[in-house]
């Protein structure tokens, strides 16, 4: 039998203070997970890392990303690649809302916070 496609409302996904979360393992074993971010100026997750790559599609706004020892300012229309096991984080350094999608190369979120866990950004779906 062919796979079944389905559509869901973004607002039906689990939500944190600044994002909606799609956990692939909870949707038929999809091999990736995503976080749809909508963050005000000054917001962003503390430095953390994952045992898999993460790709950020910046739709609109401005963010300052930290990837390892590097820092870069990125505006809408850019894609940022964070390799596995590289400390990273971002902050909305623009004047308006930051919209981005973070694609995690895993069916579930696995996050190692390198300081205290960030409750505003910690996934509700973290094992």
C-alpha positions in Angstrom: 0.0 0.0 0.0 1.4 3.5 -0.9 2.3 5.9 1.9 -0.5 8.2 3.1 0.0 11.9 2.9 -1.7 14.1 5.5 -1.9 17.7 6.4 -2.0 19.3 9.8 -2.5 22.8 11.2 0.7 24.4 12.5 -1.3 25.4 15.6 -2.1 21.7 16.3 1.6 21.0 16.9 3.1 21.1 20.4 4.2 24.6 21.2 6.9 26.3 23.3 7.0 30.0 24.2 8.6 30.9 20.8 8.0 27.9 18.5 5.9 25.0 17.2 7.5 21.6 17.1 7.1 18.7 14.7 8.6 15.4 16.0 9.0 13.0 13.2 8.8 9.9 15.3 5.3 10.9 16.4 4.1 11.1 12.8 4.6 7.7 11.2 8.4 7.5 11.8 9.4 10.5 9.7 13.2 10.6 9.9 13.6 14.3 10.8 12.0 16.9 13.2 11.4 20.6 12.8 11.0 23.7 15.0 9.1 26.6 13.5 10.4 29.7 15.3 8.6 33.0 15.7 10.6 35.0 18.1 10.6 38.7 19.2 13.7 40.9 19.3 16.2 39.7 21.9 14.9 36.1 22.0 16.9 33.0 21.1 18.1 29.7 22.6 21.2 29.5 24.8 24.2 27.7 23.4 23.6 24.0 23.0 24.4 21.1 20.6 22.9 18.0 19.0 24.4 14.7 18.0 23.1 15.3 14.5 23.2 18.2 11.9 20.7 21.1 12.1 19.7 23.3 9.2 18.1 26.7 9.8 16.0 28.3 7.0 15.7 32.0 7.9 12.5 33.2 6.4 12.4 36.8 7.7 14.0 39.0 10.3 17.6 39.1 11.5 19.5 36.6 13.7 23.0 36.5 15.1 24.1 32.9 15.0 26.9 31.4 17.0 28.4 28.2 15.5 31.4 26.9 17.4 33.8 29.9 17.7 32.2 31.8 14.8 29.5 34.4 14.9 27.5 35.6 11.8 24.5 37.9 11.3 21.9 36.4 9.0 18.8 38.0 7.4 15.8 36.5 5.8 16.4 34.4 2.7 19.5 32.6 4.1 20.2 29.0 5.1 22.5 28.2 8.0 24.0 24.7 8.5 25.0 23.6 12.0 27.1 20.4 11.9 26.6 17.7 14.5 28.2 18.2 17.9 29.0 21.9 17.3 27.9 24.3 19.9 25.4 26.8 18.5 22.6 29.2 19.3 21.0 32.3 17.9 19.5 35.6 19.0 17.0 37.8 17.2 19.1 40.9 16.8 16.6 42.6 14.4 13.8 45.0 15.2 11.0 42.8 14.2 9.9 39.2 14.6 12.3 36.4 13.5 10.8 33.6 11.5 12.9 30.5 10.8 12.5 26.8 10.5 15.1 24.6 12.2 15.3 21.2 10.6 16.8 18.5 12.9 18.3 15.4 11.2 16.7 13.1 13.6 13.2 11.7 14.3 13.3 13.1 17.9 15.0 16.1 19.5 18.2 15.4 21.5 19.7 18.6 23.0 22.7 19.0 25.2 22.5 22.4 26.9 26.1 23.7 27.5 25.0 25.9 30.4 21.7 25.7 32.3 18.8 24.4 30.2 16.8 27.2 28.6 13.2 26.7 29.7 11.8 29.1 27.0 13.5 27.0 24.3 13.7 23.5 25.8 11.6 21.1 23.7 8.4 19.7 25.2 9.3 16.5 23.4 12.9 16.2 24.8 13.4 12.5 25.9 
